[in-house]
Amino acid sequence: MSDPLTQLVFLIALGGLCLMLGSFGALLQAGRIQRRLALRLMRATGTAPATRAPARQAGGGSVAHALRQLRRIVARIGERFSAVLGGEAIETTAELASAGYRSRDALLIYAFLKTVLPLLAVVAGLAWLLATRTPGLEMMMPAAAVIAIALGLSKGVDAVVGRQRQLRLTRIRKGFPDMLELLVISSEAGLGPQPALHRVAREMASICPELSQDIHEMVSEMAMTNDRRTAYERLTARVPLPEIGVFTQTLDQSDTYGTPFSRAMRTLINEQRANRLMAIEEKAARLPVLMTIPLIFCIMPSVFVVLVGPAALSVFDNILSGG
């Protein structure tokens, strides 16, 4: 009875794998047809992009050329599978940008690592199991391990991106008070908002390169588009921190209502100092709770030995002396 059941389970698993591969193939074909139609429409309207010149083979060496080719292949495959993200593509792009991945192919590489890499791991793992073991119930645990590894690879990409995003935002948060101090000094020295931001961004390059890059990008957008509100909104989207949100709102209010820039920065830095003081007081208020565990496991045993030890020794001496 076990052999027919084993074959049935194996056939069901193989059919599910084939169905999944067929679904991805259909998705690729649909995306290819959609791109062809879009390209034809762009050619008909005269908005098609210019064709790229063939890449030069000289320069960079064989290793660099191989790395460029590998990056191009990964980006192309990621472009095929970027449709898997669906409506989350915009949110994913914003998260990658806040984590520091702002290249043109960042979303495509993320889609490749998120979808194709786990699928390849499943296919390679199941092929290895079929080549090294006979079909049976003993294959269930290794197959489950292969699927778990594939899921771990898929979730590991999100974990790495989330960790990089958290570290980057932490560094920006630490460098933000210094930026405000420099802005206050620059504004009181007579610089306007845009020159002060440009000067402070240049000075912050050695202290906090991430914040300096974002401020430089905001100043460049303000200079090219002359739309300050949009530049402020993009900065808030790139750096989703409450401090940056308050900072951009203060700049927008200063531009809208004509508030002096130095006074607005002075008010903002006073609020930030008050917030930092409240955060320090909150951490200090949690210290008694955090000290409870060391008090119980480290101090109380020694106190117990000091208080009960002499009485225990006296009782032990009386027992030995027979009294």
C-alpha positions in Angstrom: 0.0 0.0 0.0 2.9 2.3 0.6 4.4 2.1 -2.9 1.2 3.4 -4.7 0.8 6.1 -2.1 4.4 7.2 -2.5 4.1 7.3 -6.3 0.9 9.3 -6.0 2.5 11.9 -3.7 5.5 12.1 -6.0 3.4 12.6 -9.1 1.3 15.3 -7.4 4.5 17.1 -6.4 6.0 16.8 -9.9 2.7 18.0 -11.4 2.7 21.0 -9.1 6.3 21.9 -10.1 5.5 21.6 -13.8 2.4 23.8 -13.3 4.4 26.4 -11.5 7.0 26.4 -14.3 4.3 26.7 -16.9 2.7 29.6 -15.1 6.0 31.5 -15.1 6.5 30.7 -18.7 3.1 32.1 -19.5 3.9 35.2 -17.5 7.1 35.7 -19.5 5.3 35.3 -22.8 2.6 37.7 -21.8 5.2 40.3 -20.7 7.1 39.8 -24.0 3.9 40.4 -26.0 3.0 43.5 -24.0 6.5 45.0 -24.4 6.3 44.4 -28.2 2.9 46.1 -28.4 4.2 49.0 -26.3 7.3 49.3 -28.5 5.2 49.3 -31.7 2.9 52.0 -30.3 5.9 54.1 -29.3 7.4 53.7 -32.8 4.1 54.7 -34.4 3.9 57.8 -32.3 7.6 58.7 -32.8 8.5 58.4 -29.1 10.6 55.2 -29.3 14.0 55.5 -27.5 17.1 55.6 -29.6 18.9 52.3 -30.2 22.1 51.9 -28.1 25.4 51.6 -29.8 27.2 48.3 -29.4 29.3 48.1 -26.3 33.1 48.3 -26.9 35.0 45.2 -26.0 38.2 46.9 -25.3 38.9 48.2 -21.8 38.0 46.9 -18.4 39.5 43.5 -18.9 37.8 40.1 -19.2 36.7 40.0 -15.6 35.0 43.4 -15.7 33.4 42.5 -19.1 32.1 39.3 -17.6 30.7 41.2 -14.6 29.0 43.6 -16.9 27.5 40.8 -18.9 26.3 39.0 -15.7 24.7 42.3 -14.5 23.0 42.7 -17.8 21.6 39.2 -17.8 20.4 39.5 -14.2 18.7 42.9 -15.0 17.1 41.4 -18.1 15.7 38.4 -16.2 14.6 40.7 -13.4 12.8 42.8 -15.9 10.9 39.7 -17.1 9.9 38.9 -13.5 9.3 42.4 -12.2 5.6 41.9 -13.1 5.4 39.5 -10.2 5.6 42.4 -7.8 2.4 43.9 -9.3 1.2 47.0 -7.6 3.9 46.8 -4.9 6.6 47.9 -7.4 6.3 51.6 -6.4 6.5 50.8 -2.7 9.4 48.4 -3.3 11.3 51.1 -5.3 10.8 53.6 -2.4 12.1 51.0 0.1 15.1 50.2 -2.0 15.8 54.0 -2.4 15.6 54.5 1.4 18.0 51.6 1.8 20.5 53.3 -0.6 19.9 51.2 -3.7 19.0 53.8 -6.3 20.4 52.5 -9.5 18.3 52.0 -12.6 18.4 48.2 -12.3 17.8 48.0 -8.5 14.2 46.9 -8.8 15.0 44.5 -11.6 17.8 42.9 -9.6 15.5 42.7 -6.5 12.8 41.0 -8.6 15.4 38.5 -9.9 16.7 37.7 -6.4 13.1 37.5 -5.0 11.6 35.2 -7.6 14.1 33.6 -9.9 16.7 32.6 -7.3 14.3 30.6 -5.1 12.8 29.0 -8.1 16.2 27.9 -9.4 17.0 26.6 -5.9 13.9 24.5 -5.9 14.5 23.1 -9.3 18.2 22.3 -8.6 17.4 20.8 -5.2 14.6 18.5 -6.6 16.7 17.5 -9.6 19.6 16.6 -7.2 17.2 14.6 -5.0 15.8 12.7 -8.1 19.3 12.0 -9.3 20.7 10.8 -5.9 17.7 9.0 -4.3 15.0 6.7 -5.3 11.4 8.0 -5.0 9.9 7.2 -1.7 8.7 8.5 1.6 12.3 9.1 2.6 12.3 12.0 0.1 9.7 14.0 1.9 12.0 15.5 4.5 14.8 16.4 2.0 12.2 17.9 -0.4 10.8 19.9 2.5 14.3 21.1 3.4 14.8 22.3 -0.2 11.6 24.2 -0.2 12.5 25.7 3.2 15.9 26.8 1.8 14.1 28.4 -1.2 11.7 30.3 1.1 14.7 31.4 3.2 16.4 32.8 0.2 13.3 34.7 -0.8 12.9 36.1 2.7 16.6 36.7 3.1 16.5 39.3 0.4 13.9 41.3 2.3 15.9 40.8 5.5 19.1 42.2 3.9 17.3 45.2 2.4 15.4 45.9 5.6 18.7 45.7 7.6 20.5 48.1 5.2 17.5 50.5 5.3 17.5 50.5 9.1 21.2 51.1 9.4 21.1 53.9 6.8 18.2 55.7 8.5 19.9 55.4 11.8 23.0 57.1 10.5 20.9 59.8 8.9 19.1 60.3 12.2 22.4 60.7 14.1 23.7 63.2 11.6 20.5 65.3 11.4 21.1 67.5 14.5 24.6 68.4 13.2 23.0 69.4 9.9 20.5 71.7 11.8 23.3 73.3 13.8 25.3 74.0 10.6 22.1 75.4 8.9 21.5 77.8 11.8 25.1 79.0 11.6 25.0 79.4 7.9 21.6 81.2 7.9 22.7 83.6 10.6 25.8 84.3 8.7 23.7 85.7 5.9 23.2 82.8 3.4 19.8 82.1 1.9 18.0 78.8 2.1 19.4 77.2 -1.1 23.0 78.4 -0.7 22.9 77.4 3.0 21.6 73.9 2.1 24.2 73.5 -0.6 27.1 74.6 1.8 25.9 72.4 4.6 25.5 69.4 2.3 29.1 69.8 1.2 30.3 70.1 4.8 28.3 67.0 5.9 29.9 64.8 3.3 32.6 63.7 5.7 30.3 63.3 8.7 27.2 61.7 7.2 27.6 60.9 3.5 24.0 59.5 3.2 22.4 62.7 4.5 24.8 64.8 2.4 23.8 62.9 -0.7 20.1 63.4 -0.1 20.4 67.1 0.6 22.6 67.5 -2.5 19.9 65.8 -4.6 17.2 68.0 -3.1 19.2 71.1 -3.9 19.8 69.9 -7.4 16.1 69.3 -8.0 15.3 72.8 -6.6 17.8 74.3 -9.0 16.7 72.4 -12.1 12.9 72.4 -11.7 12.4 75.5 -9.6 9.7 73.5 -7.7 10.7 73.4 -4.1 7.6 71.7 -2.8 8.1 68.7 -5.1 11.8 68.5 -4.0 10.8 68.5 -0.4 8.2 65.7 -1.0 10.8 63.6 -2.8 13.3 64.1 0.1 10.6 62.9 2.5 9.9 59.9 0.4 13.6 59.0 0.1 14.2 59.4 3.8 11.0 58.4 5.7 11.9 59.8 9.1 9.8 62.0 11.3 12.7 64.5 11.7 13.0 64.9 7.9 9.2 65.3 7.6 9.2 68.1 10.1 12.3 69.7 8.4 10.7 69.7 4.9 7.4 71.1 6.4 9.3 73.9 8.0 11.1 74.7 4.8 7.8 74.7 2.9 6.1 77.0 5.5 9.1 79.3 5.3 8.7 79.5 1.5 5.0 79.9 1.6 4.5 82.4 4.4 7.8 84.3 4.1 9.1 83.2 7.5 12.8 84.1 7.9 14.9 81.1 7.3 17.2 81.6 10.2 14.3 82.0 12.6 12.6 78.8 11.3 15.8 76.8 11.6 16.3 78.1 15.2 12.8 77.1 16.1 13.2 73.7 14.6 16.5 73.1 16.3 15.0 74.0 19.7 12.2 71.5 19.1 14.7 68.8 18.1 16.7 69.4 21.3 13.5 69.1 23.3 12.7 65.8 21.5 16.2 64.5 22.1 16.0 65.4 25.8 12.6 63.6 26.1 14.1 60.5 24.4 17.0 60.5 26.9 14.6 60.9 29.8 12.5 58.0 28.4 15.6 55.8 28.3 16.5 56.8 31.8 13.0 55.9 33.1 13.4 52.4 31.7 16.6 51.7 33.6 14.9 50.5 36.9 13.0 47.9 34.9 16.1 46.8 33.0 18.1 46.5 36.2 15.6 44.2 37.8 17.0 41.0 36.2 20.7 41.7 37.1 19.5 42.6 40.7 17.7 39.3 41.0 20.3 37.0 39.5 23.5 38.7 40.5 23.0 40.7 43.7 20.4 38.8 45.6 22.3 35.4 45.8 25.3 37.2 47.4 23.0 39.0 49.9 21.3 35.6 50.6 24.7 34.0 51.3 25.8 36.8 53.6 22.6 36.8 55.6 21.9 33.0 55.8 25.5 31.8 55.6 26.5 32.3 59.3 23.4 30.6 60.6 23.9 27.7 58.2 27.5 27.3 59.3 26.5 27.4 63.0 23.9 24.7 62.5 26.4 22.6 60.6 29.0 23.0 63.4 26.4 21.9 66.0 25.5 18.8 64.0 29.2 17.8 63.7 29.9 18.4 67.4 26.9 16.3 68.3 25.3 19.0 70.4 
